[in-house]
Amino acid sequence: MKRRIFLQKLSLLGLIFFEVKKTVAGIFAPFFAFQDNSDSLSIQVDGQTTVSIPILHKNGMDYISTVALAKKLKYHTYFNDSKKKIVLYLPGNKVVVTALNAFIVVDEKTYQMPAPALWEHGEIHVPVRYFLPMLDRYTTLNIDFNQSAQSVRLSEKDINISGVTISSRENGTVISIKTLKKFQEGEVTADMRYGWLHVDLYTGKIDREHIQRTRPAGLVSKIKTFQFSELASIAFFLRKEPLSREIIHNPAGNEIMVVLRTDESLAEDQPGDVEEQPSEEIEPSDEVKRQLDEERRKWLIDVIVIDAGHGGKDPGTVSRDRKTYEKDIVLAIALKLGKIIEKQMPEVKVVYTR
């Protein structure tokens, strides 16, 4: 009898225990959910799409897989298994990371992280707190990393000129300007002004901080950058004026090469003035401003000439009924076009000719 009563009470106790367990789980569910989310890095792309990448905790640091990062952000990669090296093809840069190595290479320039990348689970993992700020500083990506929230806001910088490399050759110096768009031949000029070679790119938007860290070499001893509303100007102070200069648009990619030829060979990567270039805005002198303003004005359209074509004694084509002349139609079109231009572009002068 007592045994039957005990068994009945046992089932009731089981029911009570189940309900208590359910209640406790409900109370602590948000806490455990937060703990789960903290094991992933949340990346918001262009203020819209959000992706998550698992975090690997090791040596008191947070790491993420380079493969997972590339897949989530849809970046192409190349992996060398024998060297345990991966290449990430970002929108405007090429980044190389090697396992068990603290150095990363961005567009052939080497930078060092305070901690090396790891080789875990058959993939290269990078330290989040060091790798992401380096991408923000040295690539065209704009990365806002919140370490405490384990979140990233990612977008692309508003630039189309991303980098410069300078190399010495046997008979001169080659300046390579990397761009994110294809500049037409008429949009790039190079002029000497008071010992400075100014390369002006119409519609150019420049990554000033990155370019001013370029190491001088060959004829080039200093570098400065200027951003204007219509153009970007990169100034190179030369040790001497070259015999000739030539602008070459590389058809294989978005690259502009400025070739400076001399009559003598220069030491490879001659150092010169390699002081740290300031990242803050450099105020150009009044003379430089004047000359740059003159260059800017060359690109401005201030007069539009409209030639209506046939006129006067030349009627042009005549209709079958001999009543309509081409000169009357083209003149009406020219006048209407002129009025539209005057309305939409009041700063432009319209000139009519025939």
C-alpha positions as CSV (number, residue, x, y, z in Angstrom):
1,M,0.0,0.0,0.0
2,K,2.7,2.4,1.0
3,R,4.7,1.4,-2.1
4,R,1.7,2.2,-4.4
5,I,1.3,5.7,-2.7
6,F,5.1,6.3,-3.1
7,L,5.0,5.5,-6.8
8,Q,2.0,7.8,-7.4
9,K,3.9,10.6,-5.6
10,L,7.0,9.9,-7.6
11,S,5.2,10.5,-10.9
12,L,3.9,13.8,-9.5
13,L,7.4,14.8,-8.4
14,G,8.7,14.1,-11.9
15,L,6.0,16.4,-13.4
16,I,7.0,19.1,-10.9
17,F,10.7,18.7,-11.7
18,F,10.0,18.9,-15.5
19,E,8.0,22.2,-15.0
20,V,10.8,23.7,-12.8
21,K,13.4,22.7,-15.4
22,K,11.3,24.3,-18.2
23,T,10.9,27.5,-16.2
24,V,14.6,27.8,-15.4
25,A,15.5,27.2,-19.0
26,G,13.2,30.0,-20.1
27,I,14.7,32.4,-17.6
28,F,18.3,31.7,-18.7
29,A,17.6,31.3,-22.4
30,P,18.5,34.9,-23.4
31,F,21.8,34.5,-21.5
32,F,22.7,31.3,-23.3
33,A,21.6,32.8,-26.6
34,F,24.0,35.7,-26.0
35,Q,26.8,33.4,-25.2
36,D,26.2,31.5,-28.5
37,N,26.2,34.8,-30.5
38,S,29.4,35.9,-28.9
39,D,31.2,33.0,-30.6
40,S,30.6,34.5,-34.0
41,L,31.6,37.7,-35.7
42,S,28.7,39.7,-37.2
43,I,29.5,41.6,-40.4
44,Q,27.1,44.2,-41.9
45,V,27.9,44.9,-45.5
46,D,27.0,48.3,-46.9
47,G,24.4,48.8,-44.1
48,Q,22.2,46.0,-45.5
49,T,23.2,42.3,-45.6
50,T,24.5,40.8,-42.4
51,V,26.7,37.7,-42.3
52,S,28.2,35.7,-39.4
53,I,31.6,34.0,-39.2
54,P,32.5,31.6,-36.4
55,I,35.2,32.7,-33.9
56,L,38.0,30.5,-32.8
57,H,39.2,31.2,-29.2
58,K,42.9,30.4,-28.7
59,N,45.8,31.8,-26.7
60,G,43.4,34.4,-25.2
61,M,42.6,35.8,-28.6
62,D,39.8,35.6,-31.2
63,Y,40.5,34.3,-34.7
64,I,38.4,33.8,-37.8
65,S,39.0,31.6,-40.8
66,T,40.2,33.4,-44.0
67,V,38.2,30.9,-46.1
68,A,35.0,31.6,-44.2
69,L,35.6,35.3,-44.5
70,A,36.1,35.1,-48.2
71,K,33.0,32.8,-48.7
72,K,30.7,35.0,-46.7
73,L,31.8,38.2,-48.5
74,K,32.0,36.4,-51.9
75,Y,35.7,37.2,-52.4
76,H,37.8,35.0,-54.7
77,T,40.7,33.2,-53.2
78,Y,43.8,31.2,-54.2
79,F,45.3,28.6,-51.8
80,N,48.9,27.2,-52.0
81,D,48.7,24.0,-49.9
82,S,52.4,23.3,-49.8
83,K,53.2,26.8,-48.5
84,K,50.0,27.1,-46.4
85,K,49.4,30.5,-48.1
86,I,46.1,32.0,-49.1
87,V,45.4,35.0,-51.5
88,L,42.3,37.0,-50.8
89,Y,41.1,39.1,-53.9
90,L,39.3,42.0,-52.3
91,P,37.4,44.5,-54.5
92,G,40.5,46.7,-54.9
93,N,43.4,44.8,-53.4
94,K,45.2,41.5,-53.2
95,V,46.0,40.3,-49.7
96,V,48.3,37.4,-49.0
97,V,48.3,35.6,-45.6
98,T,50.5,32.7,-44.5
99,A,49.9,30.2,-41.7
100,L,52.1,30.6,-38.6
101,N,53.4,33.9,-39.9
102,A,52.7,37.4,-38.6
103,F,53.3,39.2,-41.9
104,I,50.6,39.9,-44.5
105,V,51.2,41.3,-48.0
106,V,48.8,43.9,-49.4
107,D,49.5,44.7,-53.1
108,E,53.2,43.7,-52.8
109,K,53.7,45.7,-49.6
110,T,54.4,43.8,-46.4
111,Y,53.0,44.6,-43.0
112,Q,53.4,42.9,-39.7
113,M,50.6,41.9,-37.2
114,P,51.5,41.7,-33.5
115,A,50.4,38.0,-33.6
116,P,50.8,35.4,-36.3
117,A,48.0,33.6,-38.3
118,L,47.2,30.1,-37.2
119,W,46.7,26.8,-39.0
120,E,43.6,25.2,-37.5
121,H,41.1,22.6,-38.9
122,G,42.8,22.7,-42.3
123,E,42.4,26.5,-42.7
124,I,44.3,29.7,-42.0
125,H,42.9,31.8,-39.2
126,V,43.8,35.4,-38.5
127,P,43.6,37.4,-35.3
128,V,40.5,39.5,-35.6
129,R,41.7,42.5,-33.5
130,Y,44.8,42.9,-35.7
131,F,43.8,41.7,-39.1
132,L,40.6,43.8,-39.6
133,P,42.2,47.2,-38.6
134,M,45.0,46.4,-41.1
135,L,42.5,45.9,-43.9
136,D,40.8,49.1,-42.9
137,R,44.1,51.0,-43.1
138,Y,45.8,49.5,-46.1
139,T,43.0,48.5,-48.4
140,T,40.0,50.1,-50.1
141,L,37.7,48.6,-47.6
142,N,36.2,50.8,-44.9
143,I,36.0,48.6,-41.7
144,D,34.4,49.8,-38.5
145,F,35.3,47.1,-36.0
146,N,33.5,47.0,-32.6
147,Q,35.6,44.5,-30.6
148,S,33.3,44.4,-27.5
149,A,30.2,43.7,-29.6
150,Q,32.0,41.4,-32.0
151,S,30.5,43.3,-34.9
152,V,31.8,44.9,-38.1
153,R,30.3,47.5,-40.4
154,L,31.9,47.1,-43.8
155,S,31.8,49.2,-46.9
156,E,34.1,50.4,-49.7
157,K,35.9,53.7,-49.5
158,D,34.9,56.4,-52.0
159,I,38.1,56.3,-54.0
160,N,39.2,55.3,-57.4
161,I,43.0,55.7,-57.0
162,S,44.2,53.1,-54.5
163,G,48.0,53.0,-54.6
164,V,51.4,53.9,-56.0
165,T,54.6,52.0,-56.4
166,I,57.9,53.4,-57.6
167,S,60.8,51.4,-59.0
168,S,64.3,52.2,-60.3
169,R,65.3,51.0,-63.7
170,E,68.7,51.0,-65.5
171,N,67.9,54.2,-67.3
172,G,65.2,55.9,-65.2
173,T,62.3,55.4,-62.9
174,V,58.8,53.9,-63.3
175,I,55.9,55.2,-61.3
176,S,52.9,52.9,-61.3
177,I,49.5,54.3,-60.2
178,K,46.9,51.6,-59.3
179,T,43.3,52.7,-60.0
180,L,39.9,51.1,-59.5
181,K,38.5,52.6,-62.8
182,K,39.8,52.9,-66.3
183,F,41.0,56.5,-66.9
184,Q,41.0,57.6,-70.5
185,E,44.2,59.0,-72.0
186,G,42.9,62.6,-72.0
187,E,42.1,62.4,-68.3
188,V,45.7,62.0,-67.1
189,T,48.4,64.7,-67.4
190,A,52.0,65.0,-66.1
191,D,53.7,68.4,-65.7
192,M,56.9,69.7,-64.0
193,R,56.3,72.6,-61.5
194,Y,59.3,73.9,-59.4
195,G,61.0,70.5,-59.2
196,W,57.7,68.6,-58.6
197,L,56.2,66.2,-61.1
198,H,52.4,66.6,-60.8
199,V,50.4,63.7,-62.2
200,D,46.8,65.0,-62.4
201,L,43.9,62.6,-62.8
202,Y,40.6,64.1,-63.8
203,T,37.6,62.7,-61.8
204,G,40.2,61.0,-59.6
205,K,39.5,60.3,-55.9
206,I,42.6,59.4,-54.0
207,D,43.5,57.2,-51.0
208,R,45.7,59.9,-49.5
209,E,46.9,58.1,-46.4
210,H,47.9,54.9,-48.2
211,I,49.7,56.7,-51.1
212,Q,51.6,59.1,-48.8
213,R,53.2,56.0,-47.2
214,T,54.7,54.9,-50.5
215,R,58.5,54.5,-50.3
216,P,60.4,56.9,-52.6
217,A,62.9,55.4,-55.0
218,G,65.0,56.3,-58.1
219,L,64.4,59.9,-59.1
220,V,61.6,60.4,-56.6
221,S,62.5,61.7,-53.1
222,K,59.2,62.9,-51.7
223,I,55.5,62.4,-52.4
224,K,52.5,64.6,-51.7
225,T,48.8,64.3,-52.6
226,F,46.1,66.9,-53.3
227,Q,42.4,66.2,-53.6
228,F,40.2,68.7,-55.5
229,S,36.5,68.5,-56.5
230,E,37.3,67.8,-60.2
231,L,40.6,66.0,-60.0
232,A,43.3,64.4,-57.8
233,S,46.9,65.4,-58.0
234,I,49.9,63.3,-56.9
235,A,53.1,65.3,-56.7
236,F,56.6,63.6,-56.8
237,F,59.6,65.7,-55.9
238,L,62.4,64.7,-58.2
239,R,66.2,64.8,-57.6
240,K,66.6,66.1,-61.1
241,E,64.5,66.7,-64.1
242,P,64.3,63.6,-66.4
243,L,65.3,63.7,-70.1
244,S,61.7,62.7,-71.0
245,R,58.5,61.4,-69.4
246,E,55.8,59.3,-70.8
247,I,52.3,58.2,-69.6
248,I,51.4,54.6,-70.4
249,H,47.9,53.1,-69.8
250,N,48.3,49.4,-69.1
251,P,45.7,47.6,-71.2
252,A,46.0,44.5,-69.0
253,G,44.5,46.3,-66.0
254,N,43.6,49.5,-64.3
255,E,47.1,50.8,-64.0
256,I,48.8,54.0,-65.2
257,M,52.6,54.1,-65.6
258,V,54.6,57.2,-65.7
259,V,58.0,56.5,-67.2
260,L,60.8,58.9,-66.4
261,R,64.0,58.4,-68.5
262,T,67.5,59.6,-67.6
263,D,70.9,59.4,-69.2
264,E,72.4,57.4,-66.3
265,S,71.5,54.5,-64.2
266,L,70.2,54.9,-60.7
267,A,70.7,52.7,-57.7
268,E,67.9,50.2,-57.2
269,D,65.4,51.7,-54.6
270,Q,67.7,54.6,-53.8
271,P,66.2,55.8,-50.4
272,G,66.5,59.6,-50.4
273,D,64.1,61.3,-48.0
274,V,62.1,58.5,-46.5
275,E,60.7,60.4,-43.5
276,E,57.2,59.4,-42.4
277,Q,54.7,61.2,-44.5
278,P,51.9,62.9,-42.5
279,S,48.4,61.5,-43.0
280,E,46.7,64.8,-42.3
281,E,45.8,67.2,-45.0
282,I,48.7,69.1,-46.5
283,E,47.9,72.7,-47.4
284,P,49.4,73.5,-50.8
285,S,51.3,76.8,-51.3
286,D,49.6,79.7,-53.1
287,E,51.6,79.1,-56.2
288,V,50.8,75.4,-56.3
289,K,47.1,76.3,-55.8
290,R,47.2,78.7,-58.7
291,Q,48.8,76.1,-61.0
292,L,46.5,73.4,-60.0
293,D,43.5,75.7,-60.5
294,E,44.8,76.4,-64.0
295,E,45.0,72.6,-64.6
296,R,41.4,72.2,-63.3
297,R,40.1,75.0,-65.6
298,K,41.5,73.1,-68.6
299,W,39.0,70.4,-67.9
300,L,36.0,72.6,-67.4
301,I,33.5,73.1,-70.3
302,D,32.7,76.8,-70.5
303,V,31.7,77.2,-74.1
304,I,29.6,74.9,-76.4
305,V,29.5,75.6,-80.1
306,I,26.4,74.4,-82.0
307,D,26.7,74.1,-85.8
308,A,23.3,73.7,-87.3
309,G,24.8,72.7,-90.7
310,H,23.0,73.8,-93.9
311,G,21.9,77.4,-94.1
312,G,21.7,80.5,-96.4
313,K,21.7,79.5,-100.0
314,D,22.4,75.9,-99.2
315,P,19.0,74.3,-98.4
316,G,20.4,70.8,-97.8
317,T,18.0,68.0,-98.5
318,V,14.6,69.0,-100.0
319,S,11.3,67.1,-99.4
320,R,9.4,65.5,-102.2
321,D,6.8,68.3,-102.3
322,R,9.6,70.9,-102.5
323,K,8.2,72.7,-99.5
324,T,10.4,71.5,-96.6
325,Y,14.1,72.2,-96.4
326,E,16.7,70.5,-94.3
327,K,18.2,73.9,-93.2
328,D,15.0,74.9,-91.5
329,I,14.7,71.6,-89.5
330,V,18.3,71.5,-88.3
331,L,18.2,75.2,-87.4
332,A,15.1,74.6,-85.2
333,I,16.8,71.6,-83.6
334,A,20.0,73.6,-82.9
335,L,18.0,76.5,-81.4
336,K,16.0,74.1,-79.1
337,L,19.2,72.3,-78.1
338,G,20.8,75.7,-77.2
339,K,17.9,76.7,-75.0
340,I,18.1,73.4,-73.1
341,I,21.8,73.8,-72.5
342,E,21.3,77.4,-71.4
343,K,18.7,76.3,-68.9
344,Q,20.4,73.2,-67.6
345,M,23.9,74.7,-67.6
346,P,23.7,78.4,-67.0
347,E,27.4,78.8,-66.5
348,V,28.2,77.6,-70.0
349,K,28.1,80.0,-73.0
350,V,26.3,78.7,-76.1
351,V,27.7,79.9,-79.5
352,Y,25.8,79.2,-82.7
353,T,27.5,78.8,-86.1
354,R,26.7,77.6,-89.5
